[in-house]
Amino acid sequence: EAHLVESGGGSVQVGGSLRLSCVFSGFAFDDFAVGWFRQAPGKEREVVSCVLNNDGNSYYAEPAKDRFSISYNWHKKTVDLQMNGLRPDDTAVYYCAAELRSKISACVGNPADNIFYWGKGTLVLVSS
């Protein structure tokens, strides 16, 4: 059974930083891209950043470029998201997710319909 467990969310002021961590298990990570999605109130779930393969090639959505950094450790089965320069529009529930590499779609910016596994999410609240 697959498990993805997020941690590191919380409240922060504008311009602050948070580091989200995801520990995953129960699936063959060589077959999956693993990354972070978010869902703000009243909005669709959207990709933030994904690690696409074992070489560490990664995708960043436009709002995450230059502010967020994804890192991974395949041995420890972790994927972390360092978020700097947080803004109020970064407020959302952040989800760790895994998508089949052979059917990559959501992890490169398309709607999050093909995600195979989801974590339960962690709330990030950015206040001014």
C-alpha positions as CSV (number, residue, x, y, z in Angstrom):
1,E,0.0,0.0,0.0
2,A,1.4,3.4,-1.0
3,H,1.9,6.1,1.6
4,L,2.9,9.7,1.2
5,V,3.2,11.7,4.3
6,E,3.7,15.5,4.3
7,S,5.1,17.6,7.1
8,G,6.4,21.2,7.5
9,G,3.4,23.3,6.8
10,G,2.4,26.2,9.0
11,S,1.8,29.9,9.3
12,V,4.4,32.4,8.1
13,Q,4.5,36.1,7.3
14,V,5.0,37.5,3.8
15,G,8.5,37.0,2.6
16,G,9.2,34.2,5.0
17,S,10.3,30.6,4.3
18,L,9.0,27.1,4.9
19,R,10.4,23.7,4.0
20,L,7.9,20.9,3.3
21,S,9.0,17.3,3.5
22,C,7.4,14.2,2.0
23,V,8.2,10.7,3.0
24,F,6.9,8.1,0.6
25,S,6.7,4.3,0.6
26,G,4.8,1.4,-0.9
27,F,5.5,1.9,-4.6
28,A,8.4,1.5,-7.0
29,F,9.7,5.0,-7.2
30,D,11.6,4.2,-10.4
31,D,8.3,4.2,-12.1
32,F,7.0,7.4,-10.7
33,A,7.6,11.1,-10.8
34,V,7.1,12.5,-7.3
35,G,6.4,16.1,-6.4
36,W,4.2,18.8,-4.9
37,F,0.8,20.1,-5.7
38,R,-1.3,22.7,-4.0
39,Q,-4.9,23.7,-3.8
40,A,-6.0,27.1,-2.7
41,P,-9.6,27.8,-1.5
42,G,-11.9,27.9,-4.5
43,K,-9.3,26.8,-7.0
44,E,-8.2,23.7,-8.8
45,R,-5.4,21.6,-7.6
46,E,-2.2,22.6,-9.5
47,V,1.4,21.4,-9.7
48,V,4.1,23.3,-7.9
49,S,7.1,21.2,-8.7
50,C,8.0,17.6,-9.5
51,V,11.1,15.5,-9.7
52,L,10.6,13.7,-13.1
53,N,13.3,11.0,-13.1
54,N,16.3,9.4,-11.2
55,D,18.6,12.1,-12.7
56,G,16.8,14.7,-10.8
57,N,15.3,16.6,-13.7
58,S,12.6,18.7,-12.3
59,Y,9.6,20.7,-13.4
60,Y,8.6,24.0,-11.8
61,A,5.3,25.8,-12.3
62,E,5.7,29.5,-13.1
63,P,4.8,30.8,-9.6
64,A,7.4,28.5,-8.1
65,K,10.3,29.5,-10.4
66,D,13.1,31.5,-8.7
67,R,11.4,31.1,-5.2
68,F,11.0,27.4,-4.6
69,S,13.5,24.5,-4.8
70,I,12.7,20.8,-4.9
71,S,15.1,18.2,-3.6
72,Y,15.0,14.5,-3.3
73,N,16.7,11.5,-1.7
74,W,15.7,8.3,-3.4
75,H,17.5,6.2,-0.7
76,K,15.5,7.8,2.1
77,K,12.5,8.1,-0.1
78,T,12.0,11.8,0.5
79,V,11.1,14.8,-1.6
80,D,11.4,18.2,0.0
81,L,10.2,21.6,-1.2
82,Q,12.0,24.7,0.1
83,M,9.8,27.7,-0.3
84,N,11.3,31.2,0.0
85,G,9.8,34.6,-0.5
86,L,6.3,33.4,0.4
87,R,3.4,35.5,-0.7
88,P,-0.3,35.5,0.4
89,D,-1.2,33.8,-2.9
90,D,0.9,30.8,-1.9
91,T,-1.6,30.1,0.8
92,A,-3.0,26.6,0.1
93,V,-3.0,23.0,1.1
94,Y,0.1,21.4,-0.3
95,Y,0.0,17.8,-1.3
96,C,2.8,15.3,-2.1
97,A,1.9,13.2,-5.1
98,A,3.2,10.5,-7.4
99,E,2.5,10.1,-11.1
100,L,3.5,7.3,-13.4
101,R,6.5,8.4,-15.5
102,S,5.1,6.5,-18.5
103,K,2.0,8.7,-18.4
104,I,3.5,12.0,-17.2
105,S,1.0,14.8,-17.4
106,A,0.1,16.6,-14.2
107,C,3.7,16.8,-13.1
108,V,4.5,18.9,-16.2
109,G,1.7,21.4,-15.8
110,N,-1.5,19.7,-17.1
111,P,-4.6,19.1,-14.9
112,A,-4.0,16.8,-12.0
113,D,-6.2,14.0,-13.3
114,N,-3.6,11.3,-13.6
115,I,-2.0,11.4,-10.2
116,F,-1.7,7.8,-9.0
117,Y,-1.1,8.5,-5.3
118,W,-1.8,11.5,-3.0
119,G,-0.8,12.4,0.5
120,K,-3.2,14.0,2.8
121,G,-1.8,17.4,2.6
122,T,-0.3,20.1,4.8
123,L,-1.6,23.6,5.2
124,V,0.6,26.6,4.4
125,L,-0.8,30.0,5.5
126,V,0.9,33.2,4.4
127,S,-0.2,36.3,6.1
128,S,0.6,40.0,5.5
